[in-house]
Amino acid sequence: MTDGFARRHVRSLTAVLSVASLALVIAAVRGFVPASAVPHAPDAVLHALPTVNAALSAAAIVTIAAGWRAIQNGDVKRHKAAMVTSTLLFVLFLAFYLYRIVVEGTTGFAGPDVVYTFVYLPILIVHMGLAMVSIPLVYYALLLAGTRPVNEIPATNHAKVGRVAASLWLVSFALGIVVYLLLYVLY
């Protein structure tokens, strides 16, 4: 690979992409993106999106774990395929999540106050915190891997950052499923 712009500016690109991504999420959650800015899907589709996102989260857990296992076994090709798939699953999850938030707003917790205070809210806060911390780590690992030939990647922080990103990502996805269960199944 040539010494292109992205290769030379991995950290800067990570910062710009992270800030832009987080700003988009915050804008959608805070209601700064008007519902009229996107087409309105049928109610059945909107109702199905949380379940679809839980399934996407479960699939991402599987692909992240498969990617981790593949690289431990030295299978770079399978690792790359699994991690690219994980990223695509996350992008799809995020698109559906943001779309639903923009169109319908956030979903209130319908369970008892004690469960809200001592179970739901702490899980949601940790889930959201891990998701936010994961974003720059995932971008950084992806940019390192995507801007270098495979033989150069071991000389970078890709493996170290990737392990942290994958760990946080796994926990965030798992907690996201717990949030889904608390919001849409149990209460």
Contacts in CASP RR format, 6 or more apart in sequence:
PFRMAT RR
TARGET T0000
AUTHOR 0000-0000-0000
METHOD contacts of the structure
MODEL  1
MTDGFARRHVRSLTAVLSVASLALVIAAVRGFVPASAVPHAPDAVLHALP
TVNAALSAAAIVTIAAGWRAIQNGDVKRHKAAMVTSTLLFVLFLAFYLYR
IVVEGTTGFAGPDVVYTFVYLPILIVHMGLAMVSIPLVYYALLLAGTRPV
NEIPATNHAKVGRVAASLWLVSFALGIVVYLLLYVLY
1 7 0 8 1.000
1 147 0 8 1.000
1 148 0 8 1.000
1 149 0 8 1.000
4 147 0 8 1.000
6 13 0 8 1.000
6 143 0 8 1.000
6 146 0 8 1.000
6 147 0 8 1.000
7 147 0 8 1.000
7 148 0 8 1.000
10 140 0 8 1.000
10 143 0 8 1.000
10 144 0 8 1.000
10 147 0 8 1.000
11 140 0 8 1.000
13 139 0 8 1.000
13 143 0 8 1.000
14 136 0 8 1.000
14 139 0 8 1.000
14 140 0 8 1.000
14 143 0 8 1.000
15 136 0 8 1.000
17 136 0 8 1.000
17 139 0 8 1.000
18 135 0 8 1.000
18 136 0 8 1.000
18 139 0 8 1.000
21 135 0 8 1.000
21 139 0 8 1.000
22 132 0 8 1.000
22 135 0 8 1.000
24 98 0 8 1.000
25 94 0 8 1.000
25 98 0 8 1.000
26 32 0 8 1.000
27 33 0 8 1.000
28 98 0 8 1.000
28 101 0 8 1.000
28 102 0 8 1.000
29 101 0 8 1.000
29 106 0 8 1.000
31 101 0 8 1.000
31 102 0 8 1.000
31 105 0 8 1.000
33 98 0 8 1.000
33 102 0 8 1.000
34 102 0 8 1.000
35 102 0 8 1.000
35 103 0 8 1.000
37 102 0 8 1.000
38 99 0 8 1.000
38 102 0 8 1.000
38 103 0 8 1.000
40 103 0 8 1.000
41 99 0 8 1.000
41 103 0 8 1.000
46 100 0 8 1.000
46 103 0 8 1.000
46 104 0 8 1.000
49 96 0 8 1.000
49 97 0 8 1.000
49 99 0 8 1.000
49 100 0 8 1.000
50 100 0 8 1.000
50 107 0 8 1.000
50 180 0 8 1.000
50 183 0 8 1.000
50 184 0 8 1.000
51 180 0 8 1.000
51 184 0 8 1.000
52 96 0 8 1.000
53 93 0 8 1.000
53 96 0 8 1.000
53 97 0 8 1.000
53 180 0 8 1.000
54 176 0 8 1.000
54 177 0 8 1.000
54 180 0 8 1.000
54 181 0 8 1.000
56 89 0 8 1.000
56 90 0 8 1.000
56 92 0 8 1.000
56 93 0 8 1.000
56 96 0 8 1.000
57 93 0 8 1.000
57 173 0 8 1.000
57 174 0 8 1.000
57 176 0 8 1.000
57 177 0 8 1.000
57 180 0 8 1.000
58 173 0 8 1.000
58 177 0 8 1.000
59 89 0 8 1.000
60 86 0 8 1.000
60 89 0 8 1.000
60 90 0 8 1.000
60 93 0 8 1.000
60 169 0 8 1.000
60 173 0 8 1.000
61 170 0 8 1.000
61 173 0 8 1.000
61 174 0 8 1.000
63 82 0 8 1.000
63 83 0 8 1.000
63 85 0 8 1.000
63 86 0 8 1.000
63 89 0 8 1.000
64 82 0 8 1.000
64 83 0 8 1.000
64 86 0 8 1.000
64 166 0 8 1.000
64 169 0 8 1.000
64 170 0 8 1.000
64 173 0 8 1.000
65 170 0 8 1.000
66 78 0 8 1.000
66 82 0 8 1.000
67 78 0 8 1.000
67 79 0 8 1.000
67 82 0 8 1.000
67 83 0 8 1.000
67 86 0 8 1.000
68 79 0 8 1.000
68 166 0 8 1.000
70 76 0 8 1.000
70 78 0 8 1.000
70 79 0 8 1.000
70 82 0 8 1.000
71 79 0 8 1.000
71 159 0 8 1.000
76 150 0 8 1.000
80 145 0 8 1.000
83 142 0 8 1.000
83 145 0 8 1.000
86 169 0 8 1.000
87 138 0 8 1.000
87 142 0 8 1.000
90 138 0 8 1.000
90 169 0 8 1.000
107 183 0 8 1.000
107 184 0 8 1.000
108 183 0 8 1.000
109 115 0 8 1.000
109 116 0 8 1.000
109 120 0 8 1.000
109 182 0 8 1.000
109 183 0 8 1.000
109 187 0 8 1.000
110 183 0 8 1.000
110 187 0 8 1.000
111 120 0 8 1.000
111 182 0 8 1.000
111 186 0 8 1.000
111 187 0 8 1.000
115 182 0 8 1.000
115 187 0 8 1.000
119 182 0 8 1.000
120 179 0 8 1.000
120 182 0 8 1.000
120 183 0 8 1.000
123 175 0 8 1.000
123 176 0 8 1.000
123 178 0 8 1.000
123 179 0 8 1.000
123 182 0 8 1.000
124 175 0 8 1.000
124 179 0 8 1.000
126 171 0 8 1.000
126 175 0 8 1.000
127 172 0 8 1.000
127 175 0 8 1.000
127 176 0 8 1.000
127 178 0 8 1.000
127 179 0 8 1.000
129 172 0 8 1.000
130 168 0 8 1.000
130 169 0 8 1.000
130 171 0 8 1.000
130 172 0 8 1.000
130 175 0 8 1.000
131 172 0 8 1.000
133 168 0 8 1.000
134 165 0 8 1.000
134 168 0 8 1.000
134 169 0 8 1.000
134 172 0 8 1.000
137 161 0 8 1.000
137 162 0 8 1.000
137 164 0 8 1.000
137 165 0 8 1.000
137 168 0 8 1.000
138 162 0 8 1.000
138 165 0 8 1.000
138 169 0 8 1.000
140 157 0 8 1.000
140 161 0 8 1.000
140 165 0 8 1.000
141 158 0 8 1.000
141 161 0 8 1.000
141 162 0 8 1.000
141 165 0 8 1.000
144 153 0 8 1.000
144 156 0 8 1.000
144 157 0 8 1.000
144 158 0 8 1.000
144 161 0 8 1.000
145 153 0 8 1.000
145 158 0 8 1.000
148 156 0 8 1.000
153 159 0 8 1.000
END
